[in-house]
């Protein structure tokens, strides 16, 4: 019997779900050539197998010698001369069964990342194991998977996409989990190599993932989720997670209009798919209460434009503490954040004192709620004082920056409006919240700096 031609192809184009007319033409032509070859043999065909809606007139002996499934059907049949078998649910349909027939006749077949998934599942479905014939189809296909598919990220992703329509057999042969494991290992290795090369060259590692991220965007959302979970288990770099999720969202949510009066109604099925994608992406976001650095190459003007869209009154306490320490934010934004944070702290303390609690309750009447509220007020006072110290520090820095400008001729001085806003806000803050004696006070401890800039 002949063997298989295992061909290592170039990175293939992922298949579409529907079969094109061109592909149908080539498939029917191949089937016709196979039927003609079988008809040319001296022994006439003695059985017709209908697989995936296509009839194959072939011989029993080659199939029975390699396919345990067909052997059982023939042996259990009440008819002495079984002449027709229907296999409607064979994985891969008529295309994969044609490759099975060629293999049973000893013809050479070509395996590639596009057909290997369907061929492996079809071989499993037809029970083409070593129990019925040595070097059977399953062992040949497994050799290709180990030597080609699991060593190439693009091939593994292509197989994963083909496996989406081959459930549950694909899970039974554990091909899905093996491809996911291979993708996770290769992607994390590429991420580590890119980071190491950046460090060796003295340049910062690129925060945006490279070519392998584009390959992952073709996966269905459930497969993408499993791949990302496996990558996190392999130690995926934190700077690669955000850009990877954003890239997938841009590809998969394209055409989704959320805002605007001209929003078009979407098909309910498509809308449900988009909702599932969005909810899954949100579930994959990091749980830590840290900040991820995005777009580090923005200019000062672009940062100001971005910060104008930020509502400082809605920032959390952790975000305000981070903004006060973040040197990348514009000075106007930092001052505005601290101003609103001091207002919030002042309102919170006033509200706590108005509640009617005794300022010095006895130990007998002290309740856990009262102790918690008192601790919270003390904490807010300390944070208020820390913010005041930050304002003083910033004002001193601004004064230092203004000193060299006094020596510059008036014709070369920059226009006043660019500084007047900062100076006015600083003066107002000074009048609203006069600083107390700074004896015994220190700068805020670095324990509060828990965000990643």
C-alpha positions in Angstrom: 0.0 0.0 0.0 1.2 3.5 -0.7 2.1 6.1 1.9 1.2 9.7 2.4 2.8 12.8 1.1 3.3 15.2 4.0 3.9 18.6 2.6 4.9 21.6 4.7 2.9 24.5 3.1 3.3 28.2 3.2 1.2 30.0 5.9 -2.3 29.2 4.6 -5.3 31.5 4.4 -7.9 30.6 7.0 -10.9 28.9 5.5 -14.3 30.5 5.4 -17.3 28.8 6.9 -19.2 28.5 3.6 -17.7 26.6 0.7 -17.1 28.7 -2.4 -18.2 27.6 -5.8 -14.6 27.3 -6.9 -13.8 25.0 -4.1 -16.9 22.9 -4.8 -15.8 22.6 -8.5 -12.3 21.3 -7.5 -13.8 18.9 -4.9 -16.3 17.5 -7.4 -13.5 17.2 -10.0 -11.3 15.3 -7.6 -14.2 13.0 -6.7 -14.9 12.4 -10.4 -11.2 11.4 -10.9 -11.3 9.1 -7.9 -14.5 7.4 -9.2 -13.0 7.1 -12.7 -9.9 5.5 -11.2 -12.0 3.0 -9.2 -14.1 2.2 -12.2 -11.0 1.5 -14.3 -10.1 -1.4 -12.0 -10.9 -4.9 -13.1 -13.1 -5.7 -10.1 -16.4 -3.8 -10.2 -17.5 -1.8 -7.1 -19.7 -3.7 -4.7 -20.9 -1.0 -2.3 -22.1 2.6 -2.4 -21.2 4.8 0.5 -23.1 8.1 0.8 -21.0 10.5 2.9 -22.0 14.1 3.5 -24.6 14.0 0.7 -22.2 12.6 -1.9 -22.3 8.9 -3.2 -19.1 6.9 -3.6 -19.2 3.7 -5.6 -16.3 1.7 -4.1 -15.1 -1.7 -2.9 -15.8 -3.2 0.5 -12.4 -4.8 1.0 -10.2 -1.7 1.2 -12.6 0.0 3.5 -13.3 -2.9 5.8 -9.5 -3.6 6.1 -8.8 -0.1 7.6 -12.1 1.3 8.9 -13.4 -0.3 12.1 -16.6 1.7 11.8 -17.5 0.2 8.4 -16.3 -3.2 9.4 -18.8 -3.2 12.3 -21.6 -2.0 10.1 -21.0 -4.8 7.5 -20.6 -7.5 10.2 -23.8 -6.5 12.1 -25.9 -6.1 8.9 -28.8 -8.4 8.4 -28.3 -8.4 4.7 -25.7 -10.9 3.5 -24.5 -8.6 0.7 -24.7 -5.1 2.1 -24.5 -2.7 -0.9 -25.4 0.7 0.6 -24.1 2.6 3.7 -25.1 6.1 4.7 -22.7 8.2 6.8 -24.3 11.6 7.1 -22.5 12.9 10.1 -18.9 12.2 9.1 -16.6 15.2 10.2 -15.5 17.2 7.2 -18.2 15.8 5.0 -17.6 14.5 1.5 -14.2 16.1 1.2 -12.6 14.3 4.2 -14.2 11.0 3.2 -12.7 11.2 -0.3 -9.2 11.5 1.3 -10.1 8.5 3.5 -11.1 6.5 0.4 -7.8 7.4 -1.4 -5.8 6.3 1.7 -7.7 3.0 1.8 -6.8 2.4 -1.8 -3.2 3.2 -1.2 -3.2 6.4 -3.1 -1.0 9.4 -2.0 -2.9 12.2 -0.4 -1.7 15.6 0.6 -2.2 16.9 4.1 -2.1 20.6 4.9 -3.2 22.7 7.9 -6.6 23.3 6.3 -7.7 19.7 5.9 -5.7 18.0 8.7 -8.4 18.8 11.3 -11.2 17.3 9.3 -9.1 14.3 8.3 -8.1 13.6 11.9 -11.7 13.8 13.1 -12.9 11.7 10.2 -10.3 9.0 11.0 -11.4 9.0 14.6 -15.0 8.8 13.6 -14.3 5.8 11.2 -12.1 4.2 13.9 -9.0 3.9 11.6 -6.6 2.8 14.4 -3.7 0.4 14.6 -6.0 -2.3 15.8 -7.3 -2.8 12.2 -4.2 -2.0 10.2 -0.6 -1.1 10.9 0.4 2.5 10.0 -3.3 3.4 9.7 -4.6 6.9 8.9 -4.6 8.2 12.5 -0.9 7.5 13.0 -0.1 9.3 9.7 -2.1 12.3 10.6 -0.8 12.5 14.1 2.8 12.5 12.7 1.9 15.5 10.6 0.3 17.3 13.5 3.4 16.8 15.7 5.9 17.7 13.0 4.2 20.7 11.4 1.1 22.0 13.1 2.3 22.2 16.7 5.5 23.9 15.7 4.0 26.8 13.8 1.7 29.4 15.3 0.0 30.2 12.0 -0.7 26.5 11.3 -1.9 25.9 14.8 -4.3 28.9 14.6 -5.6 27.7 11.2 -6.3 24.3 12.6 -8.0 25.8 15.6 -10.3 27.8 13.3 -11.2 24.7 11.4 -11.9 22.8 14.6 -14.7 25.2 15.5 -17.1 23.3 13.2 -15.8 19.8 14.1 -17.1 19.5 17.7 -17.4 17.3 19.7 -15.0 14.9 17.9 -12.2 17.6 18.0 -12.4 17.6 21.8 -12.4 13.8 22.0 -9.0 13.6 20.2 -7.7 16.5 22.3 -6.6 18.4 19.2 -8.1 21.6 20.4 -6.2 21.6 23.7 -2.9 20.7 22.0 -3.2 23.5 19.5 -4.1 26.0 22.2 -1.1 24.9 24.2 1.1 25.2 21.2 -0.2 28.7 20.4 0.3 29.9 24.0 3.9 28.6 24.2 4.9 30.1 20.8 3.2 33.5 21.5 4.7 33.8 25.0 8.2 32.8 23.6 7.9 35.5 20.9 6.9 38.0 23.5 9.9 37.2 25.7 12.3 37.3 22.7 11.0 40.7 21.6 11.4 42.0 25.2 15.0 40.6 25.4 16.0 42.0 22.1 14.7 45.4 23.1 16.7 45.3 26.3 19.9 44.2 24.5 19.6 47.0 22.0 19.1 49.6 24.7 15.6 50.4 23.5 12.3 50.0 25.4 10.4 46.9 24.5 7.5 47.6 22.2 4.3 47.7 24.3 2.2 46.6 21.3 2.3 42.9 20.4 3.6 42.0 17.0 2.7 39.6 14.2 1.3 36.8 16.3 -1.5 39.0 17.6 -2.8 39.5 14.1 -3.0 35.7 13.7 -5.1 35.3 16.9 -7.7 37.8 15.8 -9.2 35.3 13.3 -10.3 33.0 16.1 -13.9 32.8 17.4 -14.3 34.4 20.7 -14.5 31.2 22.7 -11.3 29.9 21.2 -9.6 33.2 21.7 -10.6 33.2 25.3 -9.2 29.8 25.9 -5.9 30.8 24.1 -5.6 33.9 26.3 -6.2 32.0 29.5 -3.5 29.5 28.5 -1.1 32.4 27.7 -1.7 33.9 31.1 -0.9 30.6 32.6 2.4 30.6 30.6 3.3 34.1 32.0 2.1 36.4 29.3 3.7 39.9 29.6 1.4 42.4 31.2 2.2 45.0 28.5 1.0 42.7 25.8 -2.4 41.9 27.3 -4.1 45.3 26.8 -3.0 45.8 23.1 -4.0 42.2 22.3 -7.5 42.7 23.7 -7.9 46.1 21.9 -6.7 44.6 18.6 -9.2 41.8 18.9 -12.0 44.2 19.8 -11.2 46.4 16.8 -11.4 43.4 14.4 -14.4 41.7 15.9 -16.6 44.7 16.8 -16.0 46.5 13.5 -19.2 48.2 12.3 -20.7 48.4 15.7 -22.2 51.9 16.2 -22.9 52.7 19.8 -23.3 56.5 19.8 -24.9 58.9 17.5 -28.5 59.7 16.3 -28.0 57.8 13.0 -27.4 54.4 14.8 -28.8 51.6 12.6 -30.7 48.7 13.9 -28.7 45.5 13.9 -29.9 42.0 13.3 -30.8 40.4 16.6 -28.5 37.4 16.0 -25.6 39.6 15.1 -26.3 41.9 18.0 -26.2 38.9 20.4 -22.8 37.8 18.9 -21.4 41.2 19.4 -22.7 41.3 23.0 -21.1 38.0 23.8 -17.8 39.2 22.3 -17.8 42.4 24.3 -18.7 40.7 27.6 -16.0 38.1 27.1 -13.4 40.8 26.4 -14.4 42.6 29.5 -14.1 39.4 31.5 -10.5 39.0 30.2 -9.4 42.4 31.5 -7.0 42.3 34.4 -8.6 42.2 37.9 -5.8 44.1 39.6 -6.6 47.8 40.5 -3.5 49.0 38.7 -3.2 51.3 35.7 -1.9 50.2 32.3 0.3 52.5 30.4 -1.2 53.3 27.0 0.1 55.4 24.2 3.4 56.4 25.9 4.5 58.3 22.8 1.8 61.0 22.9 3.1 64.6 22.7 2.3 67.2 25.3 -0.4 68.8 23.2 -2.1 65.4 22.6 -2.0 64.6 26.3 -3.8 67.9 27.0 -6.5 67.0 24.5 -7.0 63.6 26.0 -7.1 65.0 29.6 -9.8 67.6 28.6 -12.2 64.6 28.1 -11.6 63.3 31.6 -14.1 64.2 34.3 -11.9 64.8 37.4 -14.9 64.8 39.8 -15.6 61.1 38.9 -12.1 59.8 39.6 -11.7 57.2 42.4 -9.5 57.9 45.4 -6.8 55.6 44.1 -6.9 57.4 40.7 -6.6 60.8 42.3 -3.6 59.6 44.3 -2.1 58.2 41.1 -2.7 61.5 39.2 -1.0 63.5 41.9 2.2 61.4 41.5 2.1 61.0 37.7 4.6 63.2 36.0 3.2 62.4 32.5 0.0 64.3 33.2 -0.3 68.0 32.3 0.1 70.3 35.3 -3.3 71.8 34.8 -4.9 68.4 35.1 -3.0 67.5 38.2 -4.1 70.8 39.9 -7.7 70.2 38.9 -7.7 66.7 40.2 -6.2 67.8 43.6 -8.7 70.6 43.8 -11.7 68.3 43.4 -10.2 65.7 45.7 -9.8 68.3 48.5 -13.4 69.3 48.0 -14.5 65.7 48.3 -12.4 65.2 51.4 -13.8 68.4 53.0 -17.4 67.3 52.3 -16.8 63.9 53.7 -15.4 65.2 56.9 -18.1 67.7 57.3 -20.7 65.0 56.7 -19.2 62.8 59.3 -19.2 65.5 62.0 -22.8 66.5 61.2 -24.0 63.0 61.9 -24.5 63.7 65.6 -21.8 61.4 66.8 -20.2 62.3 70.1 -16.6 63.5 69.6 -15.4 61.7 72.7 -17.8 58.8 73.4 -17.2 56.5 76.4 -15.7 53.1 75.9 -19.0 51.5 76.9 -21.0 53.3 74.2 -18.4 52.9 71.5 -19.7 50.7 68.6 -17.7 49.2 65.8 -19.4 51.5 63.3 -18.3 54.6 65.3 -14.7 53.3 65.4 -14.7 52.7 61.7 -16.1 56.1 61.0 -13.5 57.8 63.3 -10.7 55.9 61.6 -12.0 56.9 58.2 -12.1 60.6 59.2 -8.5 60.4 60.5 -7.4 58.7 57.3 -9.1 61.4 55.2 -7.5 64.1 57.3 -4.1 62.6 56.7 -4.7 62.3 53.0 -6.0 65.9 52.9 -2.8 67.0 54.5 -0.8 65.0 52.0 -2.6 66.6 49.1 -1.9 70.0 50.6 1.8 69.2 50.7 1.6 68.2 47.1 0.1 71.6 46.2 2.9 73.3 48.1 5.5 71.3 46.3 4.0 72.1 42.9 3.8 75.7 43.7 7.4 75.7 44.7 8.3 74.0 41.4 6.3 76.6 39.4 8.1 79.4 41.2 11.5 77.9 40.3 10.4 77.7 36.7 9.3 81.4 36.7 12.7 82.6 38.0 14.6 82.3 34.8 11.9 84.0 32.9 12.5 87.2 34.9 15.9 87.7 33.2 14.5 87.2 29.7 13.8 90.5 27.8 10.2 91.4 27.6 10.2 90.9 23.8 11.3 87.3 24.3 9.0 86.4 27.2 6.2 83.9 26.4 2.7 85.3 26.5 1.2 85.5 30.0 -2.1 83.6 29.4 -0.2 80.3 29.2 0.9 80.6 32.8 -1.9 82.7 34.2 -4.3 79.8 34.5 -2.0 77.7 36.6 -1.0 80.7 38.8 -4.7 81.7 39.3 -5.7 78.2 40.3 -2.7 77.9 42.7 -3.6 81.2 44.3 -7.2 80.1 44.7 -6.2 76.9 46.3 -3.9 78.7 48.6 -6.8 81.0 49.8 -9.3 78.2 50.0 -7.0 75.8 51.9 -4.2 77.7 53.7 -1.3 75.4 54.4 -0.5 74.7 58.1 2.9 74.3 59.7 4.9 71.6 57.9 7.0 70.6 60.9 7.0 66.9 61.4 5.3 66.4 58.0 6.9 64.4 55.2 6.1 63.8 51.6 3.5 61.0 51.0 5.0 57.6 51.4 5.7 55.6 48.3 3.3 52.9 49.7 0.5 54.8 47.9 2.1 54.5 44.6 0.6 51.2 43.5 -0.2 52.0 39.9 1.9 51.2 36.8 2.7 54.3 34.7 
